[in-house]
Amino acid sequence: MFKRIFWFTVGGLAALIGLFFLAGNYADVQYSGSRSEVINAPIEKVWQLMSNTQRFSESRHEVASVEMLGTNASGFAKWNEHTNLGGVIALEIIDQKPLEFIEVRMNESGFGMKGTWKYEFAPEGDQTKVTITENSQTEGLVMRSILNLLGRDANIGLHLKAIKKGIQAI
């Protein structure tokens, strides 16, 4: 009887894992999406956080350390984020307009994802509406499977959460 329960459990887990990867395999590699949220801080404070690449990166729970690499050909910051899972993410700002927007490109990552994230800021009284638009490609099956399970806008949600957390630290 114990063997039957054991093998039933193992078979069930194997089926769930198989479904997880099967769903990721059929998920679209490309993703484009946008989400907005009102942050309880004036636009100047939000800009202060977002224009400080190192401070914003460090407010994200998955980032263990930030390695600043100087500037790109346009004079904007370049950096590597070292994740708490041992991966490295190569990023750079590709465009920005103070108090209006910052656009970041992920050039490569250890988990098979790259793309752009545009952060737009609009004052709403003494608060700030932040809109994040993601255009990404996820080649890695494991990461695509995870994002498919969590929702393709999971990264946007994590970044909005990090902005709220970072604002509290200023």
FITIDO-20902 format. One record per residue: y, x, z of N, C-alpha, C in turn. Coordinates in nm, 3 decimals. Each point is the difference from the previous one (the first is absolute). Example, Ala and Ser with C-alpha at 12.3 -4.5 7.8 and 13.67 -1.06 7.14 Angstrom:
+---------+---------+---------+---------+---------+---------+---------+---------+---------+
|     n_Y |     n_X |     n_Z |    ca_Y |    ca_X |    ca_Z |     c_Y |     c_X |     c_Z |
+---------+---------+---------+---------+---------+---------+---------+---------+---------+
|  -0.569 |   1.319 |   0.780 |   0.119 |  -0.089 |   0.000 |   0.120 |   0.090 |   0.000 |
|   0.105 |  -0.035 |  -0.072 |   0.119 |   0.082 |   0.006 |   0.109 |  -0.077 |   0.073 |
+---------+---------+---------+---------+---------+---------+---------+---------+---------+
end
This chain:
+---------+---------+---------+---------+---------+---------+---------+---------+---------+
|     n_Y |     n_X |     n_Z |    ca_Y |    ca_X |    ca_Z |     c_Y |     c_X |     c_Z |
+---------+---------+---------+---------+---------+---------+---------+---------+---------+
|  -0.120 |   0.082 |   0.000 |   0.120 |  -0.082 |   0.000 |   0.127 |   0.087 |   0.000 |
|  -0.003 |   0.108 |   0.082 |   0.116 |   0.090 |   0.007 |   0.027 |   0.063 |  -0.137 |
|  -0.107 |   0.042 |  -0.070 |   0.016 |   0.061 |  -0.131 |   0.064 |  -0.097 |  -0.099 |
|  -0.042 |  -0.124 |   0.006 |   0.053 |  -0.101 |  -0.091 |   0.150 |  -0.019 |   0.023 |
|   0.043 |  -0.008 |   0.125 |   0.142 |  -0.015 |   0.033 |   0.077 |   0.124 |  -0.044 |
|  -0.058 |   0.116 |   0.027 |   0.065 |   0.126 |  -0.038 |   0.023 |   0.004 |  -0.151 |
|  -0.105 |  -0.026 |  -0.079 |   0.013 |   0.010 |  -0.145 |   0.089 |  -0.110 |  -0.057 |
|   0.000 |  -0.115 |   0.063 |   0.090 |  -0.108 |  -0.042 |   0.146 |   0.043 |   0.023 |
|   0.026 |   0.062 |   0.115 |   0.134 |   0.048 |   0.032 |   0.042 |   0.111 |  -0.096 |
|  -0.088 |   0.097 |  -0.024 |   0.030 |   0.110 |  -0.092 |   0.025 |  -0.056 |  -0.140 |
|  -0.082 |  -0.091 |  -0.045 |   0.017 |  -0.061 |  -0.133 |   0.131 |  -0.075 |  -0.010 |
|   0.036 |  -0.074 |   0.105 |   0.127 |  -0.072 |   0.001 |   0.119 |   0.093 |  -0.008 |
|  -0.004 |   0.109 |   0.077 |   0.109 |   0.098 |  -0.004 |   0.009 |   0.066 |  -0.137 |
|  -0.114 |   0.034 |  -0.058 |   0.000 |   0.061 |  -0.134 |   0.058 |  -0.097 |  -0.102 |
|  -0.031 |  -0.127 |   0.011 |   0.055 |  -0.100 |  -0.093 |   0.151 |  -0.011 |   0.016 |
|   0.050 |   0.000 |   0.125 |   0.144 |  -0.007 |   0.024 |   0.073 |   0.122 |  -0.057 |
|  -0.058 |   0.117 |   0.022 |   0.060 |   0.122 |  -0.053 |  -0.001 |  -0.004 |  -0.153 |
|  -0.109 |  -0.045 |  -0.057 |  -0.008 |  -0.012 |  -0.146 |   0.105 |  -0.096 |  -0.054 |
|   0.019 |  -0.115 |   0.066 |   0.102 |  -0.096 |  -0.042 |   0.140 |   0.059 |   0.011 |
|   0.024 |   0.076 |   0.107 |   0.128 |   0.066 |   0.022 |   0.035 |   0.089 |  -0.119 |
|  -0.095 |   0.086 |  -0.040 |   0.025 |   0.091 |  -0.112 |  -0.001 |  -0.072 |  -0.134 |
|  -0.080 |  -0.103 |  -0.015 |  -0.002 |  -0.077 |  -0.123 |   0.135 |  -0.068 |  -0.022 |
|   0.055 |  -0.058 |   0.106 |   0.131 |  -0.064 |  -0.010 |   0.107 |   0.103 |  -0.036 |
|  -0.006 |   0.118 |   0.061 |   0.095 |   0.106 |  -0.033 |  -0.015 |   0.049 |  -0.142 |
|  -0.123 |   0.005 |  -0.048 |  -0.026 |   0.045 |  -0.137 |   0.064 |  -0.095 |  -0.102 |
|   0.002 |  -0.129 |   0.030 |   0.056 |  -0.098 |  -0.093 |   0.148 |  -0.029 |   0.027 |
|   0.055 |   0.055 |   0.107 |   0.143 |  -0.018 |   0.027 |   0.081 |   0.079 |  -0.102 |
|   0.115 |  -0.052 |  -0.034 |   0.087 |   0.066 |  -0.098 |   0.049 |   0.134 |   0.056 |
|  -0.002 |   0.103 |  -0.083 |   0.048 |   0.133 |   0.039 |   0.152 |  -0.004 |   0.020 |
|   0.069 |  -0.076 |  -0.085 |   0.146 |  -0.012 |   0.005 |   0.039 |  -0.109 |   0.100 |
|   0.110 |   0.022 |   0.070 |   0.055 |  -0.103 |   0.088 |   0.152 |   0.004 |  -0.009 |
|   0.060 |  -0.117 |  -0.015 |   0.144 |  -0.015 |   0.008 |   0.028 |  -0.117 |   0.092 |
|   0.080 |   0.023 |   0.100 |   0.032 |  -0.107 |   0.094 |   0.124 |   0.032 |   0.079 |
|   0.051 |  -0.101 |   0.065 |   0.125 |   0.014 |   0.073 |  -0.004 |  -0.090 |   0.123 |
|   0.064 |   0.046 |   0.106 |   0.011 |  -0.079 |   0.123 |   0.133 |   0.030 |   0.064 |
|   0.059 |  -0.101 |   0.063 |   0.128 |   0.017 |   0.069 |  -0.015 |  -0.043 |   0.145 |
|   0.081 |   0.061 |   0.083 |   0.004 |  -0.037 |   0.141 |   0.138 |   0.035 |   0.054 |
|   0.048 |  -0.082 |   0.092 |   0.129 |   0.028 |   0.063 |  -0.024 |   0.085 |   0.124 |
|   0.070 |   0.113 |   0.005 |  -0.012 |   0.095 |   0.110 |   0.118 |  -0.022 |   0.094 |
|  -0.028 |  -0.002 |   0.128 |   0.104 |  -0.027 |   0.101 |   0.081 |   0.127 |   0.028 |
|   0.076 |   0.041 |  -0.102 |   0.087 |   0.118 |   0.012 |   0.100 |  -0.004 |  -0.114 |
|   0.120 |   0.052 |   0.022 |   0.098 |   0.004 |  -0.110 |  -0.046 |   0.095 |  -0.109 |
|   0.050 |  -0.020 |  -0.120 |  -0.042 |   0.078 |  -0.116 |   0.022 |   0.149 |   0.020 |
|   0.106 |   0.038 |   0.071 |   0.027 |   0.143 |   0.024 |  -0.112 |   0.065 |   0.081 |
|  -0.052 |  -0.074 |   0.096 |  -0.108 |   0.054 |   0.084 |  -0.131 |   0.010 |  -0.081 |
|  -0.025 |  -0.100 |  -0.084 |  -0.120 |   0.004 |  -0.085 |   0.012 |   0.117 |  -0.097 |
|   0.119 |   0.017 |  -0.058 |   0.021 |   0.113 |  -0.092 |  -0.019 |   0.134 |   0.072 |
|   0.050 |   0.008 |   0.123 |  -0.014 |   0.123 |   0.079 |  -0.147 |   0.038 |   0.014 |
|  -0.086 |  -0.098 |   0.024 |  -0.144 |   0.026 |   0.010 |  -0.059 |   0.037 |  -0.136 |
|   0.026 |  -0.082 |  -0.099 |  -0.066 |   0.016 |  -0.130 |   0.047 |   0.123 |  -0.076 |
|   0.122 |   0.043 |   0.023 |   0.049 |   0.119 |  -0.071 |  -0.042 |   0.129 |   0.070 |
|  -0.060 |  -0.012 |   0.118 |  -0.055 |   0.115 |   0.071 |  -0.151 |  -0.001 |  -0.023 |
|  -0.042 |   0.063 |  -0.107 |  -0.139 |  -0.003 |  -0.044 |  -0.098 |   0.034 |   0.112 |
|   0.028 |   0.104 |   0.073 |  -0.092 |   0.043 |   0.105 |  -0.010 |  -0.104 |   0.111 |
|   0.113 |  -0.056 |   0.042 |  -0.001 |  -0.099 |   0.108 |  -0.078 |  -0.124 |  -0.042 |
|   0.025 |  -0.050 |  -0.122 |  -0.073 |  -0.119 |  -0.045 |  -0.150 |   0.028 |  -0.010 |
|  -0.037 |   0.112 |  -0.060 |  -0.141 |   0.034 |  -0.013 |  -0.068 |   0.007 |   0.136 |
|   0.069 |   0.058 |   0.098 |  -0.059 |   0.015 |   0.133 |  -0.011 |  -0.132 |   0.074 |
|   0.070 |  -0.105 |  -0.046 |  -0.011 |  -0.131 |   0.065 |  -0.123 |  -0.076 |  -0.049 |
|  -0.069 |   0.054 |  -0.100 |  -0.123 |  -0.062 |  -0.050 |  -0.119 |   0.054 |   0.078 |
|  -0.082 |  -0.089 |   0.054 |  -0.109 |   0.041 |   0.089 |  -0.104 |   0.088 |  -0.067 |
|  -0.017 |  -0.010 |  -0.131 |  -0.104 |   0.077 |  -0.068 |   0.044 |   0.142 |  -0.036 |
|   0.127 |   0.031 |   0.023 |   0.052 |   0.133 |  -0.034 |  -0.004 |   0.091 |   0.123 |
|  -0.077 |   0.107 |  -0.010 |  -0.014 |   0.095 |   0.112 |   0.114 |   0.102 |  -0.001 |
|   0.042 |   0.043 |  -0.120 |   0.111 |   0.096 |  -0.010 |   0.062 |  -0.009 |  -0.137 |
|   0.123 |   0.052 |  -0.008 |   0.076 |  -0.002 |  -0.125 |   0.040 |   0.144 |  -0.033 |
|  -0.023 |   0.040 |  -0.123 |   0.036 |   0.133 |  -0.048 |   0.108 |  -0.017 |  -0.107 |
|   0.124 |   0.033 |   0.033 |   0.110 |  -0.011 |  -0.095 |  -0.011 |   0.115 |  -0.101 |
|   0.016 |  -0.032 |  -0.130 |  -0.019 |   0.098 |  -0.107 |   0.127 |   0.031 |  -0.078 |
|   0.114 |  -0.038 |   0.053 |   0.125 |   0.025 |  -0.071 |   0.038 |  -0.119 |  -0.085 |
|   0.052 |   0.028 |  -0.121 |   0.048 |  -0.108 |  -0.086 |  -0.062 |   0.009 |  -0.139 |
|   0.002 |  -0.111 |  -0.070 |  -0.049 |  -0.004 |  -0.138 |   0.115 |   0.033 |  -0.095 |
|  -0.023 |  -0.010 |  -0.130 |   0.102 |   0.035 |  -0.100 |   0.124 |  -0.088 |   0.010 |
|  -0.014 |  -0.119 |   0.055 |   0.115 |  -0.092 |   0.016 |   0.074 |   0.022 |   0.131 |
|  -0.048 |   0.093 |   0.082 |   0.064 |   0.029 |   0.127 |  -0.045 |  -0.088 |   0.115 |
|  -0.104 |  -0.079 |  -0.020 |  -0.052 |  -0.089 |   0.105 |  -0.117 |   0.068 |   0.073 |
|  -0.027 |  -0.047 |   0.120 |  -0.102 |   0.059 |   0.086 |  -0.141 |  -0.011 |  -0.058 |
|  -0.080 |   0.105 |   0.025 |  -0.143 |   0.003 |  -0.030 |  -0.071 |   0.036 |   0.130 |
|  -0.117 |  -0.061 |   0.024 |  -0.071 |   0.029 |   0.123 |  -0.147 |  -0.038 |  -0.012 |
|  -0.079 |   0.057 |   0.090 |  -0.141 |  -0.037 |   0.015 |  -0.017 |  -0.068 |   0.135 |
|  -0.074 |  -0.109 |  -0.002 |  -0.040 |  -0.064 |   0.124 |  -0.147 |   0.034 |   0.024 |
|  -0.028 |   0.053 |   0.117 |  -0.137 |   0.029 |   0.040 |  -0.047 |  -0.116 |   0.086 |
|  -0.106 |  -0.067 |  -0.044 |  -0.044 |  -0.120 |   0.071 |  -0.090 |   0.034 |   0.118 |
|  -0.017 |  -0.098 |   0.087 |  -0.087 |   0.020 |   0.116 |  -0.148 |   0.000 |  -0.039 |
|  -0.030 |  -0.027 |  -0.128 |  -0.137 |   0.009 |  -0.049 |  -0.026 |   0.129 |  -0.078 |
|   0.100 |   0.091 |   0.000 |  -0.016 |   0.129 |  -0.064 |   0.045 |   0.006 |  -0.146 |
|   0.054 |  -0.109 |  -0.053 |   0.047 |  -0.001 |  -0.138 |   0.144 |   0.048 |  -0.013 |
|   0.040 |   0.026 |  -0.123 |   0.137 |   0.042 |  -0.029 |   0.056 |  -0.092 |  -0.108 |
|   0.124 |  -0.043 |   0.020 |   0.069 |  -0.086 |  -0.095 |   0.126 |   0.073 |  -0.045 |
|   0.012 |   0.023 |  -0.131 |   0.117 |   0.070 |  -0.057 |   0.101 |  -0.105 |  -0.048 |
|   0.120 |   0.004 |   0.058 |   0.103 |  -0.100 |  -0.028 |   0.132 |   0.064 |  -0.038 |
|   0.084 |  -0.078 |  -0.068 |   0.136 |   0.043 |  -0.029 |   0.087 |  -0.122 |  -0.023 |
|   0.127 |   0.012 |   0.035 |   0.096 |  -0.103 |  -0.034 |   0.039 |   0.023 |  -0.145 |
|  -0.004 |  -0.108 |  -0.080 |   0.036 |   0.015 |  -0.142 |   0.135 |  -0.065 |  -0.032 |
|   0.050 |  -0.084 |   0.089 |   0.131 |  -0.059 |  -0.019 |   0.045 |  -0.063 |   0.131 |
|   0.130 |  -0.004 |   0.018 |   0.054 |  -0.067 |   0.118 |   0.148 |  -0.028 |  -0.019 |
|   0.047 |  -0.103 |   0.068 |   0.142 |  -0.033 |   0.006 |   0.026 |  -0.040 |   0.144 |
|   0.083 |   0.078 |   0.070 |   0.021 |  -0.024 |   0.143 |   0.030 |  -0.147 |   0.033 |
|  -0.068 |  -0.047 |   0.104 |   0.011 |  -0.136 |   0.053 |  -0.051 |  -0.108 |  -0.095 |
|  -0.059 |   0.041 |  -0.115 |  -0.052 |  -0.100 |  -0.095 |  -0.150 |   0.015 |  -0.025 |
|  -0.046 |   0.121 |  -0.035 |  -0.142 |   0.015 |  -0.027 |  -0.042 |   0.147 |   0.005 |
|  -0.132 |   0.019 |   0.018 |  -0.066 |   0.130 |  -0.012 |  -0.130 |  -0.028 |  -0.075 |
|  -0.028 |   0.084 |  -0.100 |  -0.126 |  -0.012 |  -0.074 |  -0.081 |   0.128 |   0.020 |
|  -0.124 |  -0.018 |   0.044 |  -0.089 |   0.112 |   0.033 |  -0.120 |  -0.004 |  -0.094 |
|  -0.039 |   0.120 |  -0.048 |  -0.121 |   0.010 |  -0.082 |  -0.106 |   0.077 |   0.077 |
|  -0.120 |  -0.056 |   0.005 |  -0.117 |   0.070 |   0.053 |  -0.065 |   0.068 |  -0.121 |
|   0.012 |   0.132 |  -0.004 |  -0.053 |   0.075 |  -0.114 |  -0.150 |   0.016 |   0.004 |
|  -0.054 |   0.017 |   0.120 |  -0.144 |   0.010 |   0.017 |  -0.035 |  -0.021 |   0.146 |
|  -0.125 |  -0.036 |   0.019 |  -0.049 |  -0.017 |   0.136 |  -0.148 |   0.031 |   0.003 |
|  -0.047 |   0.033 |   0.118 |  -0.140 |   0.034 |   0.017 |  -0.093 |  -0.120 |  -0.007 |
|   0.057 |  -0.121 |  -0.012 |  -0.084 |  -0.120 |  -0.003 |   0.012 |  -0.076 |  -0.133 |
|   0.050 |   0.069 |  -0.104 |  -0.002 |  -0.057 |  -0.134 |   0.105 |  -0.105 |  -0.031 |
|   0.116 |   0.013 |   0.062 |   0.107 |  -0.097 |  -0.023 |   0.127 |   0.072 |  -0.041 |
|   0.077 |  -0.061 |  -0.090 |   0.132 |   0.051 |  -0.037 |   0.084 |  -0.117 |  -0.046 |
|   0.132 |   0.021 |  -0.009 |   0.087 |  -0.107 |  -0.045 |   0.141 |   0.015 |   0.054 |
|   0.076 |  -0.109 |  -0.009 |   0.138 |   0.000 |   0.050 |   0.020 |  -0.116 |   0.096 |
|   0.090 |   0.025 |   0.096 |   0.040 |  -0.101 |   0.097 |   0.152 |  -0.001 |   0.003 |
|   0.059 |  -0.115 |  -0.028 |   0.145 |  -0.013 |   0.002 |   0.038 |  -0.084 |   0.123 |
|   0.086 |   0.057 |   0.083 |   0.049 |  -0.066 |   0.121 |   0.144 |  -0.044 |  -0.028 |
|   0.024 |  -0.131 |   0.000 |   0.134 |  -0.052 |  -0.025 |   0.054 |  -0.062 |   0.128 |
|   0.129 |   0.021 |   0.024 |   0.063 |  -0.044 |   0.124 |   0.117 |  -0.093 |  -0.031 |
|   0.008 |  -0.112 |   0.073 |   0.112 |  -0.094 |  -0.017 |   0.041 |  -0.050 |   0.138 |
|   0.130 |   0.009 |   0.031 |   0.045 |  -0.048 |   0.131 |  -0.014 |  -0.152 |   0.010 |
|  -0.041 |  -0.044 |   0.117 |  -0.005 |  -0.143 |   0.033 |   0.060 |  -0.014 |   0.138 |
|   0.133 |  -0.008 |   0.002 |   0.071 |  -0.001 |   0.127 |  -0.016 |   0.136 |   0.067 |
|  -0.049 |  -0.001 |   0.125 |  -0.023 |   0.126 |   0.071 |  -0.147 |   0.047 |  -0.014 |
|  -0.070 |  -0.059 |  -0.095 |  -0.138 |   0.038 |  -0.029 |  -0.008 |   0.051 |  -0.144 |
|  -0.120 |   0.045 |  -0.040 |  -0.017 |   0.055 |  -0.134 |  -0.127 |  -0.057 |  -0.063 |
|   0.016 |  -0.052 |  -0.121 |  -0.116 |  -0.043 |  -0.076 |  -0.053 |   0.122 |  -0.075 |
|  -0.125 |   0.033 |   0.026 |  -0.066 |   0.112 |  -0.067 |  -0.105 |  -0.057 |  -0.095 |
|   0.010 |   0.039 |  -0.126 |  -0.099 |  -0.039 |  -0.100 |  -0.069 |   0.126 |  -0.048 |
|  -0.133 |   0.000 |   0.007 |  -0.078 |   0.113 |  -0.048 |  -0.079 |  -0.046 |  -0.122 |
|   0.016 |   0.074 |  -0.109 |  -0.074 |  -0.028 |  -0.123 |  -0.093 |   0.118 |  -0.026 |
|  -0.127 |  -0.030 |  -0.012 |  -0.102 |   0.102 |  -0.023 |  -0.056 |  -0.014 |  -0.141 |
|  -0.008 |   0.111 |  -0.071 |  -0.070 |   0.010 |  -0.128 |  -0.095 |   0.118 |   0.013 |
|  -0.127 |  -0.031 |   0.020 |  -0.095 |   0.108 |   0.031 |  -0.128 |  -0.012 |  -0.080 |
|  -0.071 |   0.113 |  -0.001 |  -0.133 |   0.008 |  -0.059 |  -0.092 |   0.058 |   0.106 |
|  -0.114 |  -0.064 |   0.018 |  -0.098 |   0.048 |   0.097 |  -0.130 |   0.030 |  -0.073 |
|  -0.021 |   0.128 |  -0.030 |  -0.120 |   0.042 |  -0.072 |  -0.121 |   0.010 |   0.093 |
|   0.023 |   0.035 |   0.126 |  -0.110 |   0.019 |   0.094 |  -0.066 |  -0.132 |   0.037 |
|  -0.131 |  -0.009 |  -0.019 |  -0.074 |  -0.123 |   0.027 |   0.008 |  -0.041 |   0.146 |
|  -0.012 |   0.096 |   0.091 |   0.004 |  -0.035 |   0.143 |   0.135 |  -0.059 |   0.036 |
|   0.109 |   0.065 |  -0.040 |   0.133 |  -0.051 |   0.033 |   0.025 |  -0.134 |  -0.068 |
|  -0.041 |  -0.015 |  -0.125 |   0.017 |  -0.128 |  -0.070 |  -0.079 |  -0.109 |   0.070 |
|  -0.119 |   0.031 |   0.049 |  -0.081 |  -0.097 |   0.073 |   0.069 |  -0.040 |   0.130 |
|   0.055 |   0.098 |   0.070 |   0.071 |  -0.028 |   0.126 |   0.122 |  -0.087 |  -0.026 |
|   0.080 |   0.037 |  -0.102 |   0.120 |  -0.079 |  -0.031 |  -0.037 |  -0.140 |  -0.047 |
|  -0.110 |  -0.013 |  -0.072 |  -0.046 |  -0.131 |  -0.043 |  -0.036 |  -0.086 |   0.122 |
|  -0.062 |   0.060 |   0.098 |  -0.039 |  -0.071 |   0.122 |   0.123 |  -0.038 |   0.084 |
|   0.093 |   0.094 |   0.016 |   0.118 |  -0.022 |   0.085 |   0.109 |  -0.081 |  -0.070 |
|  -0.003 |  -0.004 |  -0.132 |   0.107 |  -0.061 |  -0.079 |   0.073 |   0.111 |  -0.072 |
|   0.028 |  -0.020 |  -0.127 |   0.059 |   0.108 |  -0.079 |   0.140 |   0.038 |   0.048 |
|   0.065 |  -0.088 |   0.074 |   0.133 |   0.034 |   0.052 |  -0.006 |   0.061 |   0.140 |
|  -0.117 |   0.049 |   0.039 |  -0.016 |   0.057 |   0.134 |   0.093 |   0.119 |   0.023 |
|   0.019 |   0.085 |  -0.102 |   0.091 |   0.115 |   0.014 |   0.143 |  -0.046 |   0.027 |
|   0.042 |  -0.103 |  -0.072 |   0.135 |  -0.052 |   0.021 |   0.015 |  -0.048 |   0.144 |
|  -0.099 |  -0.071 |   0.048 |   0.003 |  -0.048 |   0.139 |   0.007 |   0.114 |   0.100 |
|  -0.075 |   0.107 |  -0.025 |   0.005 |   0.117 |   0.089 |   0.138 |   0.065 |  -0.002 |
|   0.061 |   0.006 |  -0.117 |   0.133 |   0.061 |  -0.009 |   0.106 |  -0.086 |   0.070 |
|  -0.008 |  -0.132 |  -0.013 |   0.093 |  -0.087 |   0.071 |  -0.016 |   0.014 |   0.151 |
|  -0.123 |   0.010 |   0.045 |  -0.028 |   0.021 |   0.142 |   0.058 |   0.134 |   0.047 |
|  -0.014 |   0.103 |  -0.082 |   0.053 |   0.133 |   0.034 |   0.152 |  -0.001 |   0.007 |
|   0.065 |  -0.077 |  -0.086 |   0.146 |  -0.010 |   0.005 |   0.043 |  -0.061 |   0.133 |
|  -0.066 |  -0.107 |   0.040 |   0.032 |  -0.063 |   0.130 |  -0.020 |   0.098 |   0.116 |
|  -0.111 |   0.073 |  -0.004 |  -0.029 |   0.098 |   0.105 |   0.103 |   0.113 |  -0.001 |
|   0.032 |   0.050 |  -0.119 |   0.096 |   0.109 |  -0.013 |   0.140 |  -0.039 |   0.048 |
|   0.040 |  -0.123 |  -0.026 |   0.130 |  -0.050 |   0.042 |   0.011 |   0.002 |   0.153 |
|  -0.107 |  -0.035 |   0.067 |   0.000 |  -0.001 |   0.147 |   0.021 |   0.139 |   0.057 |
|  -0.041 |   0.102 |  -0.073 |   0.011 |   0.139 |   0.048 |   0.139 |   0.059 |  -0.022 |
|   0.082 |  -0.067 |  -0.078 |   0.135 |   0.053 |  -0.028 |   0.096 |  -0.045 |   0.109 |
+---------+---------+---------+---------+---------+---------+---------+---------+---------+
end
